[in-house]
Amino acid sequence: MAAVSIRNLAKRYENQEVMRDINLDIEDGEFVVFVGPSGCGKSTLLRMIAGLEDISDGELDIGARRMNDVPAAKRGVAMVFQSYALYPHMSLYDNMAFGLKIAGKSKAEIDAAVQHAAKILHIDHLLDRKPRALSGGQRQRVAIGRAITRQPAVFLFDEPLSNLDAALRVKMRLEFARLHQDLKTTMIYVTHDQIEAMTLADKIVVLSEGRIEQVGSPQQLYHHPANRFVAGFIGSPKMNFIDASVAAIGADGVQVQLAGGGRQLVSVDGAALAIGQRVTLGVRPEHLLQVEGQGALRARFAARELLGDFSYLYASCDGADDGLILRVPDSVDPDHGSMLELGAPAERCHLFTADGLALPRLVQARAPGTVPQ
């Protein structure tokens, strides 16, 4: 196992800078997920760690060793790609043993490593089969098993579940979580799916346009996003954003004036704000509530998405260009076109300045053992 340290990392192709100012510490044995939209640089960063992309500037250390100029094969990492990249003419056993044979390991060492990896992944009964006889999930396990046999200091996964169907992705997410608990090895995992990130990660790294937006635990990013980009990316469905202006600033937070005429209290530190300043109110669908007669927001109901014991309601609202989404019990079914009065607890709201930065939340008193909000 090994820690990974990245300092002032940058990547350029000719005169185009695609990554810049990347600073990150990954602890020994940590499961870290790089997440972000397509083109944000997450796979490029992973390939730089693997040695498959050159580093233009900065430093990369794995363990106590500087890796900038170390060949990929000597970095002590193993990478699992989106495509399984298995040899179709070889059995599963031979696919998993191939790298060790090339490295000159003895037959006994190879057999022990393959059997150990296959047992961890529950494919020890399939070792005589060819890849074409396997399901997608089984093929991905073989690719992971091939990496395990190398006993790397760091595992690198580049969107390993994107080729699987939805049900199998859910199952394989649990397999990855169990694998990390069993191996206790440093793992770095790339995905565009924030649900995968929230499910698997000890620490999430959110990237956008070649730079890091925020690093933190899943709960930190959910409850305390650093900016509007992170707030909109983490959470499903995404956070609602509503145009507002500062109406009052007090010890209990900031009162914002909404386009529809209502006011909403937000439990944030407003010391840096001025009365009348334009801001954006952020409220997650699960925190937006129907409050008859006292709602800060008025929205026109448009559609309902029924998902078993709960539904998502979609509504249009002044100041919310993308409309609003709120989560309600399945029994709630408003008439099409009816008006909804909505509000949210002050401690569940977020406030963003014009440049997208989140204002710091006020510290809330809480009972021992509860999750900080």
MITORKOL-675669 format. One record per residue (C-alpha): x, y, z. Coordinates in steps of 0.2 Angstrom, whole numbers, m for minus. Last residue first. Layout:
MITORKOL-675669
{{X Y Z}},
...
***
This chain:
MITORKOL-675669
{{m129 98 43}},
{{m118 88 55}},
{{m123 70 57}},
{{m130 65 74}},
{{m119 56 88}},
{{m121 69 101}},
{{m136 81 99}},
{{m134 96 88}},
{{m131 115 89}},
{{m130 123 72}},
{{m114 132 66}},
{{m119 145 53}},
{{m116 139 35}},
{{m102 148 26}},
{{m107 157 10}},
{{m105 147 m6}},
{{m95 154 m20}},
{{m104 155 m37}},
{{m97 172 m43}},
{{m113 180 m40}},
{{m114 174 m22}},
{{m121 158 m17}},
{{m133 154 m3}},
{{m138 136 4}},
{{m154 131 13}},
{{m156 116 25}},
{{m153 126 40}},
{{m167 139 36}},
{{m180 125 34}},
{{m188 126 17}},
{{m203 134 9}},
{{m216 130 m4}},
{{m234 135 m9}},
{{m239 125 m24}},
{{m251 132 m37}},
{{m261 120 m48}},
{{m257 118 m66}},
{{m261 99 m66}},
{{m270 95 m50}},
{{m258 89 m36}},
{{m254 71 m32}},
{{m247 68 m15}},
{{m249 50 m10}},
{{m232 45 m16}},
{{m224 55 m2}},
{{m215 71 m8}},
{{m198 76 m16}},
{{m197 93 m24}},
{{m191 98 m41}},
{{m191 117 m46}},
{{m190 125 m63}},
{{m174 126 m74}},
{{m174 145 m75}},
{{m179 147 m57}},
{{m182 165 m54}},
{{m201 164 m55}},
{{m206 146 m53}},
{{m211 131 m64}},
{{m215 115 m56}},
{{m209 96 m56}},
{{m215 85 m42}},
{{m204 70 m38}},
{{m213 55 m30}},
{{m211 44 m15}},
{{m216 26 m10}},
{{m214 19 m27}},
{{m205 31 m39}},
{{m219 42 m46}},
{{m213 56 m57}},
{{m226 70 m56}},
{{m228 85 m69}},
{{m232 103 m71}},
{{m236 111 m54}},
{{m235 130 m54}},
{{m223 137 m40}},
{{m226 150 m26}},
{{m211 152 m15}},
{{m209 158 3}},
{{m223 148 8}},
{{m234 153 23}},
{{m252 149 18}},
{{m249 130 15}},
{{m231 124 17}},
{{m226 111 5}},
{{m208 107 8}},
{{m191 108 m1}},
{{m178 99 8}},
{{m178 83 m2}},
{{m177 93 m18}},
{{m161 102 m12}},
{{m162 120 m9}},
{{m150 134 m16}},
{{m154 152 m16}},
{{m144 163 m28}},
{{m137 180 m23}},
{{m139 198 m30}},
{{m135 211 m17}},
{{m149 222 m10}},
{{m143 223 7}},
{{m124 220 7}},
{{m115 203 10}},
{{m98 199 18}},
{{m105 197 36}},
{{m120 186 29}},
{{m115 170 38}},
{{m127 157 33}},
{{m144 150 40}},
{{m155 155 26}},
{{m172 164 29}},
{{m184 164 14}},
{{m194 179 9}},
{{m209 179 m3}},
{{m212 191 m18}},
{{m212 179 m32}},
{{m194 185 m37}},
{{m187 180 m20}},
{{m181 192 m6}},
{{m167 184 5}},
{{m166 184 24}},
{{m149 180 29}},
{{m144 171 45}},
{{m149 170 64}},
{{m137 184 69}},
{{m145 195 56}},
{{m144 201 38}},
{{m159 207 29}},
{{m166 208 11}},
{{m152 201 1}},
{{m158 197 m17}},
{{m164 181 m25}},
{{m163 170 m40}},
{{m168 152 m37}},
{{m157 136 m39}},
{{m164 119 m35}},
{{m151 106 m31}},
{{m148 91 m43}},
{{m159 75 m42}},
{{m148 67 m36}},
{{m135 75 m26}},
{{m117 81 m30}},
{{m116 91 m47}},
{{m127 106 m43}},
{{m119 109 m26}},
{{m102 106 m33}},
{{m105 119 m47}},
{{m113 132 m35}},
{{m98 133 m24}},
{{m89 125 m9}},
{{m103 112 m6}},
{{m106 110 13}},
{{m120 97 16}},
{{m117 85 1}},
{{m99 89 m1}},
{{m95 86 17}},
{{m107 70 17}},
{{m97 62 3}},
{{m80 66 11}},
{{m70 80 5}},
{{m61 88 m10}},
{{m68 103 m20}},
{{m67 112 m37}},
{{m51 103 m43}},
{{m45 110 m60}},
{{m46 104 m78}},
{{m62 111 m83}},
{{m72 104 m68}},
{{m66 92 m55}},
{{m74 85 m39}},
{{m62 75 m28}},
{{m72 63 m17}},
{{m65 55 m1}},
{{m69 39 8}},
{{m78 35 m8}},
{{m90 21 m14}},
{{m108 26 m13}},
{{m106 45 m15}},
{{m95 42 m30}},
{{m106 29 m38}},
{{m120 41 m36}},
{{m110 55 m43}},
{{m109 45 m60}},
{{m95 53 m71}},
{{m83 40 m64}},
{{m64 38 m59}},
{{m58 27 m45}},
{{m42 29 m35}},
{{m39 14 m23}},
{{m26 13 m9}},
{{m26 m5 m3}},
{{m36 m12 12}},
{{m38 m28 2}},
{{m54 m35 10}},
{{m63 m18 14}},
{{m58 m12 m3}},
{{m66 m27 m11}},
{{m82 m25 m1}},
{{m84 m8 m8}},
{{m80 m13 m25}},
{{m93 m28 m24}},
{{m106 m16 m18}},
{{m103 m5 m33}},
{{m104 m21 m44}},
{{m122 m24 m38}},
{{m128 m7 m42}},
{{m119 m7 m59}},
{{m127 m24 m63}},
{{m144 m17 m61}},
{{m140 m2 m72}},
{{m132 m12 m86}},
{{m113 m13 m87}},
{{m102 m4 m99}},
{{m99 11 m87}},
{{m94 0 m73}},
{{m75 2 m74}},
{{m75 21 m76}},
{{m56 21 m75}},
{{m50 11 m60}},
{{m33 14 m53}},
{{m26 2 m39}},
{{m11 8 m29}},
{{3 m2 m20}},
{{0 m16 m32}},
{{m1 m34 m28}},
{{1 m40 m46}},
{{m13 m53 m44}},
{{m25 m40 m39}},
{{m24 m32 m56}},
{{m28 m48 m65}},
{{m42 m51 m53}},
{{m50 m34 m58}},
{{m50 m38 m76}},
{{m57 m55 m71}},
{{m71 m46 m61}},
{{m75 m36 m76}},
{{m78 m51 m86}},
{{m89 m58 m73}},
{{m100 m42 m73}},
{{m101 m42 m92}},
{{m107 m60 m92}},
{{m95 m74 m96}},
{{m93 m88 m109}},
{{m85 m76 m121}},
{{m71 m73 m108}},
{{m65 m92 m109}},
{{m69 m104 m95}},
{{m56 m114 m85}},
{{m56 m101 m70}},
{{m75 m101 m68}},
{{m76 m109 m51}},
{{m64 m97 m43}},
{{m75 m82 m48}},
{{m80 m76 m31}},
{{m69 m60 m32}},
{{m59 m64 m17}},
{{m58 m82 m22}},
{{m52 m78 m39}},
{{m38 m66 m32}},
{{m32 m80 m20}},
{{m32 m93 m34}},
{{m23 m82 m46}},
{{m9 m77 m33}},
{{m6 m95 m27}},
{{m5 m101 m45}},
{{7 m88 m50}},
{{18 m90 m35}},
{{18 m109 m38}},
{{22 m108 m56}},
{{37 m96 m52}},
{{36 m78 m57}},
{{45 m72 m72}},
{{37 m55 m74}},
{{29 m60 m91}},
{{21 m75 m81}},
{{15 m63 m68}},
{{6 m53 m81}},
{{m2 m68 m89}},
{{m9 m76 m74}},
{{m26 m67 m73}},
{{m29 m70 m92}},
{{m22 m88 m90}},
{{m34 m92 m76}},
{{m49 m84 m85}},
{{m45 m95 m100}},
{{m36 m88 m115}},
{{m41 m85 m133}},
{{m52 m70 m129}},
{{m37 m60 m121}},
{{m46 m48 m109}},
{{m46 m29 m112}},
{{m61 m27 m100}},
{{m65 m10 m107}},
{{m68 4 m95}},
{{m50 1 m89}},
{{m43 m7 m73}},
{{m25 0 m69}},
{{m12 m8 m58}},
{{1 3 m49}},
{{18 m1 m42}},
{{26 13 m52}},
{{38 2 m62}},
{{27 m3 m77}},
{{22 15 m79}},
{{40 21 m82}},
{{47 33 m68}},
{{50 51 m74}},
{{37 60 m63}},
{{36 46 m50}},
{{45 54 m35}},
{{46 40 m22}},
{{41 41 m3}},
{{24 32 m7}},
{{18 37 m24}},
{{24 55 m27}},
{{19 66 m41}},
{{27 83 m44}},
{{23 99 m54}},
{{23 103 m72}},
{{20 94 m89}},
{{17 77 m82}},
{{17 64 m96}},
{{2 53 m99}},
{{2 34 m97}},
{{12 35 m81}},
{{m2 28 m70}},
{{m4 44 m60}},
{{m4 54 m76}},
{{m17 42 m83}},
{{m28 46 m67}},
{{m27 64 m70}},
{{m31 62 m88}},
{{m46 52 m83}},
{{m53 66 m72}},
{{m49 80 m84}},
{{m66 89 m84}},
{{m70 83 m102}},
{{m86 73 m97}},
{{m93 79 m81}},
{{m85 77 m64}},
{{m79 64 m52}},
{{m62 57 m45}},
{{m66 45 m32}},
{{m54 41 m17}},
{{m53 25 m7}},
{{m40 27 6}},
{{m27 13 11}},
{{m12 25 12}},
{{m19 43 11}},
{{m22 53 m4}},
{{m15 71 m4}},
{{m20 83 m18}},
{{m14 98 m27}},
{{m19 101 m45}},
{{m15 119 m50}},
{{m18 116 m69}},
{{m25 104 m81}},
{{m29 106 m100}},
{{m16 119 m104}},
{{m16 121 m123}},
{{1 127 m130}},
{{7 109 m136}},
{{m4 98 m126}},
{{m2 104 m108}},
{{m4 95 m91}},
{{m1 103 m74}},
{{2 97 m56}},
{{5 109 m43}},
{{9 95 m30}},
{{2 78 m30}},
{{5 66 m16}},
{{m1 47 m16}},
{{0 36 m1}},
{{6 18 m3}},
{{0 0 0}},
***
